[in-house]
Amino acid sequence: MNPGATSSPPASNRLVSVDVYRGFAMLLMMGEVLRLSAVARALPDSGFWSVLAFHQSHRNKGTGQSSLFSNPPGSGRS
């Protein structure tokens, strides 16, 4: 090996898109702990937090609407 030559790191065979997907999936799985719905309610004008909270929420049976901002049963609010 030439003492003055620099060695380059070995090429990585990893797909960055898969790493990004895994990170996003982990963020959504941790959504309950991170309380993404509470952040989205606190920042109603932020599309970023609304999208994250929407994808963390569940759909109501029959209506197909997200239950993110719905009133809890028995709350008396419509």
N, C-alpha and C positions, 0 to 999 in steps of 0.2 A: 504494500500500500504506500502511496506517495505521502510523506509526512506533511507537505504543504497543501494537500488537497482536502477539501471539506467533504464530508460524507452527508448525503441527503437521507432523511428519515425514510423508512420503507413506506411504500404507497399503501394507503388504507383501502380496504375493500368494503367499508361500511357505507351504507346509504344514509345520507343526512336526513332525507325525507322521512325515513322510518324512525330515526331518533326523534325528530320533531313530532311525529305522530304519537310516539310512545310518551313523550313529555306532556303533550296535550291530553292524552287519555288519562295519565296520572293526575293531572290538574283537575280534570272532571271527576275522577274518583274521589279526590280529596275535597270536592266541593262542599260536602256536608260539614266537614271539619272547618273549612275556610269560610263557610257561610256566604257563598256567592250570592244567594238570593237577598241577603241583608245588605250586601254591598250594592247590588243592583237597585234595591229600593232607596238606598241613601243617595245614589247618583242616578236619578231617573233619566237624565239627558245623555248618559254615556252609553253608546251603542255597544261598546266592547263588553262591559259588565252585563248588559242585558242579554247579549248573545250567549255568554258563558252561563248565566243563570237559567236561560231558557233551555239550554241543552242539558242542564242538570235536573230540570223539573220533570214531573210526570204529567201525563195527559189524563184528563177526566174522561171516564167512560161515558159514551153517548154523545157528548158535546165535541170531543176532539180538541178542546181548548186546553191550553197550558194551565196548570193549577198554581203557577208561581205567584200571581198576585190575587188569586181568588180568596174570598173570605172563608174562614174555617166554618164547618158545619155548626149550627147552633149559635152563631155569633149574632144573629138577628139583623145583620146588614145585608143589603142586596147589591 
